[in-house]
Amino acid sequence: MEHIWQTLPKPIFILAPMEDVTDTVFRQIVAKHAPPHLFFTEFTLVEGLMTKGRKATSRRLLHTPTEQPLIAQIWGAQPENFYAAARELASGEFGPFVGIDLNMGCPERKVVRRGSCAGLINHPDRALEIIQATKAGAGDLPVSVKTRCGTNSWVTEEWAELLLNQDLAALTIHGRIAAEMSTFPARWEEIAKVVALRDRLGKDTLIIGNGDIESHADGLAKAQTYGVDGLMVGRGIFKNLWFFNPAIDQSTIPLHTRLVLLKEHIELWRANWAGQKDFHALKKFHKVYFAGIGDIPQLRADLMQKQTVEETLAYLDAVIAAG
Ligand SMILES: Cc1cc2nc3c(=O)[nH]c(=O)nc-3n(C[C@H](O)[C@H](O)[C@H](O)COP(=O)(O)O)c2cc1C
């Protein structure tokens, strides 16, 4: 049976998983206005799904039919919990997903020290156990991995070979090591090494490149230069909400449209998260809606001062009505 990775057009453009950013609300907005080929959830802790924190943890998996195709990204420690989570994801317990992705790239020091996420690069035996346990639970859902090129030193090919031998559906390579967090430029030559290795090993695993993709055109150029099958875009969406639709020049989107979109975001946020998430964390989205529009200091300052959803919506209504 064909799975999602095999059916998408190439190069595949993917919205990266981003904690506290790519939740159901933001994905709904992106899906409506300039959708990528594929979405990922925020990373979701398998141990959290198996304990009394289940309700809070599972809200990361919340989604609507518009955010498709959608892959659930999971992380954690114990292979048996990956197995159980994969079974639940495959059963439709949390709604439909088209695949399961394993986070082996988060560079958070505490997590890496405990041997989870990017820490698995230093514990390959555990990484393989986790992949196998996930595959065993996932049924027909394809399993993929998102990772970096090392923790404190570059071990790109050694690590990638181990992963490629697991016959994953896809492997996303973020061209940095964990110690670099996200501050150094991503090294696409390292990503190209993984493409060459995949070809040498004769594997079908799709290689997705990630790191510093600035625009849709930059993504196409990188696919051409480095031979990747797909492009995963994280922070690029902060600079252009219409990133995934090259026919839209965001500099032509008027302020009025952006205000209406921000209002739409805040209303969706209220419907989904009021009382659960911190209202002030929502303010980081302002920059997304106003990116590329020039200076609007008063508007930005006014919005930052708002203390509640209601105040913000009333302010937006007034500005929109004033034209
Ligand atoms: C705010 C934020 C949250 C992130 N959360 C996740 C996550 O939940 N899972 C994951 O695999 N990567 C996460 N990442 C990493 C991104 O998916 C991506 O690998 C990284 O930002 C590099 O791509 P970029 O240069 O296009 O942003 C996060 C990045 C940011 C900026």
The ligand as an SDF file (V2000), in Angstrom:
LIG
                    3D

 31 33  0  0  0  0  0  0  0  0999 V2000
    9.8860   27.8400   18.3670 C   0  0  0  0  0  0  0  0  0  0  0  0
   10.4340   26.5500   17.8200 C   0  0  0  0  0  0  0  0  0  0  0  0
    9.9180   25.3470   18.2560 C   0  0  0  0  0  0  0  0  0  0  0  0
   10.3990   24.1160   17.7460 C   0  0  0  0  0  0  0  0  0  0  0  0
    9.8090   22.9370   18.1320 N   0  0  0  0  0  0  0  0  0  0  0  0
   10.1770   21.7690   17.5160 C   0  0  0  0  0  0  0  0  0  0  0  0
    9.4740   20.5530   17.7390 C   0  0  0  0  0  0  0  0  0  0  0  0
    8.4870   20.4840   18.4800 O   0  0  0  0  0  0  0  0  0  0  0  0
    9.9140   19.4350   17.0950 N   0  0  0  0  0  0  0  0  0  0  0  0
   11.0010   19.4620   16.2430 C   0  0  0  0  0  0  0  0  0  0  0  0
   11.3650   18.4280   15.6710 O   0  0  0  0  0  0  0  0  0  0  0  0
   11.6690   20.6050   16.0110 N   0  0  0  0  0  0  0  0  0  0  0  0
   11.2730   21.7470   16.5880 C   0  0  0  0  0  0  0  0  0  0  0  0
   11.9060   22.9160   16.2700 N   0  0  0  0  0  0  0  0  0  0  0  0
   12.9720   22.9150   15.2440 C   0  0  0  0  0  0  0  0  0  0  0  0
   12.3740   23.2070   13.8500 C   0  0  0  0  0  0  0  0  0  0  0  0
   11.4700   22.1960   13.4600 O   0  0  0  0  0  0  0  0  0  0  0  0
   13.5040   23.3000   12.7940 C   0  0  0  0  0  0  0  0  0  0  0  0
   14.2180   22.0970   12.7770 O   0  0  0  0  0  0  0  0  0  0  0  0
   14.4740   24.4500   13.0930 C   0  0  0  0  0  0  0  0  0  0  0  0
   13.7700   25.6430   13.4210 O   0  0  0  0  0  0  0  0  0  0  0  0
   15.3860   24.7150   11.8760 C   0  0  0  0  0  0  0  0  0  0  0  0
   14.6310   25.0510   10.7420 O   0  0  0  0  0  0  0  0  0  0  0  0
   14.4770   26.5870   10.2670 P   0  0  0  0  0  0  0  0  0  0  0  0
   15.8720   27.1260   10.0850 O   0  0  0  0  0  0  0  0  0  0  0  0
   13.6890   26.4960    8.9830 O   0  0  0  0  0  0  0  0  0  0  0  0
   13.7470   27.3000   11.3540 O   0  0  0  0  0  0  0  0  0  0  0  0
   11.4580   24.1320   16.7920 C   0  0  0  0  0  0  0  0  0  0  0  0
   11.9890   25.3600   16.3750 C   0  0  0  0  0  0  0  0  0  0  0  0
   11.4850   26.5550   16.8580 C   0  0  0  0  0  0  0  0  0  0  0  0
   12.0690   27.8620   16.3440 C   0  0  0  0  0  0  0  0  0  0  0  0
  1  2  1  0
  2  3  1  0
  2 30  2  0
  3  4  2  0
  4  5  1  0
  4 28  1  0
  5  6  2  0
  6  7  1  0
  6 13  1  0
  7  8  2  0
  7  9  1  0
  9 10  1  0
 10 11  2  0
 10 12  1  0
 12 13  2  0
 13 14  1  0
 14 15  1  0
 14 28  1  0
 15 16  1  0
 16 17  1  0
 16 18  1  0
 18 19  1  0
 18 20  1  0
 20 21  1  0
 20 22  1  0
 22 23  1  0
 23 24  1  0
 24 25  2  0
 24 26  1  0
 24 27  1  0
 28 29  2  0
 29 30  1  0
 30 31  1  0
M  END
$$$$
